[in-house]
Every structure is written in C-alpha cells, then in structure tokens.
C-alpha cells in the first residue's frame, strides 16, 4: 500500500492525475478530487479550471498545480499536458454552460486517443446527456474500456432517463431490475 522509499525514485512515479473542473461557482470539488489523490499516494495533481476558479483553488493548497486553461477557446492549452499524466477526472465543479460543450468534446476525445483512463463525475453528466452532445457520447461509448462513470443518484436517474427513455422509479415500480434493463440496452458503458 505504501510505496517503498528508494533513492532512485522521483516525484511523479507514484501517479500524476489531472482534474478537469473548477468554475466561478465551484472551486471545492476539483480541489478535493486533486488533494484526495495526493493523500492516497499520488505524487502530482493538476487542476485544469476556468480562469475565475484558479486563484481560489491555488489558495487552498500549494501542493496542487493549477492551470486556468478551460473555456479559453483553445483546448490545446489543456490537452498539451495529457501526455505527462496517468489519469484524468472530468467533471468536479465544471459548471454547466452550452458554450463549453465543444471544448469539452475535444478534451475528452484527445484524452481517449491517448488511452488515458478517465473517471467521469458530477457536471460531466449534464454535458453527456445534453441534446447536442452526440459526438461526445460517441467518443465515450467507443472508448468505454478507458472510462469509469461515477454518477450520484440524481445523475444516474438523468442517465437512465436519457438512454432508456424511462425513469428509474418506473423500472422499480414495474419490478424490473435496473441493472438488467441497462445491460440489455447493449451499451457496454453502463454494463
């Protein structure tokens, strides 16, 4: 559980994680995702956030590397770091804006082309079920072996309603098991 301390080891060998999230309203969620990874033994945590979130997040801890690169109309400012990371978390504190969907689609597509494992959480599900997110959904579903979805109850209901056109409460009332219903949809992302 605890890495062996050796003189040949260097910072970054025990994990480098990137968090895509943090907006004007939400600065705590990406911080907690990043700092938790360092407390669990990871060496470096990068947060890629909206410009308005950068200073508050930097003030929480000097351990976190903060990049105010989101929503700057240049996804390359974020994606250029991906080759240096071991995994991503996308969604904590991301916020919800129609204008950000295209940039998020590029970011997710670039990460999955590099086969970077991604944990999708929180506000990501709002984008994932957005009416105009067909390309984003196709990218995630086609690369599902690199993806982990961690919806809470409300986000899970949103996913069920979107993909199954059925409310989970309707499935429960009809005595059908949601897991069987989701698996039978043929969508391996949710199996």
Long-range contacts (C-beta under 8 A, 24 or more apart in sequence): 1-41, 2-41, 3-41, 11-43, 11-44, 12-43, 12-44, 13-43, 14-41, 14-42, 14-43, 15-41, 15-42, 15-43, 15-44, 15-86, 15-87, 16-42, 16-43, 16-44, 16-45, 16-46, 16-84, 16-85, 16-86, 17-42, 17-44, 17-45, 17-46, 17-85, 17-86, 17-87, 17-88, 17-89, 18-45, 18-46, 18-47, 18-48, 18-81, 18-82, 18-85, 18-87, 18-88, 18-89, 19-45, 19-46, 19-47, 19-48, 19-88, 19-89, 19-90, 19-92, 20-48, 20-70, 20-78, 20-88, 20-89, 20-90, 20-91, 20-94, 20-104, 20-107, 21-47, 21-48, 21-49, 21-89, 21-90, 21-91, 21-92, 21-93, 21-94, 21-122, 21-123, 22-47, 22-48, 22-49, 22-50, 22-53, 22-54, 22-57, 22-70, 22-92, 22-93, 22-94, 23-49, 23-50, 23-52, 23-53, 23-70, 23-93, 23-94, 23-95, 24-50, 24-52, 24-53, 24-95, 25-93, 25-95, 26-53, 26-92, 26-93, 26-94, 26-95, 26-123, 27-53, 27-56, 27-57, 27-60, 27-93, 28-93, 29-92, 29-93, 29-122, 30-57, 30-92, 30-93, 31-57, 31-60, 31-61, 31-64, 32-92, 33-89, 33-92, 33-121, 34-64, 35-60, 35-61, 35-63, 35-64, 38-63, 38-64, 46-81, 46-85, 48-78, 48-81, 49-93, 50-95, 53-93, 70-94, 70-100, 70-103, 71-97, 71-99, 71-100, 71-103, 73-103, 75-103, 75-106, 75-107, 75-110, 78-107, 79-106, 79-107, 79-110, 79-111, 82-110, 82-111, 82-114, 82-116, 83-114, 85-116, 86-116, 86-117, 87-116, 87-117, 87-118, 87-119, 88-116, 88-117, 88-118, 88-119, 89-118, 89-119, 89-121, 90-118, 90-119, 90-120, 90-121, 90-124, 91-120, 91-121, 91-122, 91-123, 91-124, 91-125, 92-121, 92-122, 92-123, 93-122, 93-123, 94-122, 94-123, 94-124, 94-127, 95-123, 96-123, 96-126, 96-127, 98-130, 98-132, 100-127, 101-127, 101-130, 101-132, 101-133, 101-136, 104-136, 105-133, 105-135, 105-136, 105-139, 108-136, 108-139, 108-140, 109-135, 109-139, 112-139, 112-140, 112-143, 112-146, 112-147, 115-143, 115-146, 116-146, 117-146, 117-147, 117-148, 118-146, 118-147, 118-148, 119-148, 119-150, 120-147, 120-148, 120-149, 120-150, 121-150, 121-151, 122-155, 125-149, 125-151, 125-155, 125-158, 125-159, 126-158, 128-159, 129-158, 129-159, 129-162, 140-189, 141-187, 141-188, 141-189, 144-188, 144-189, 147-189, 149-189, 149-190, 159-190, 163-187, 163-190
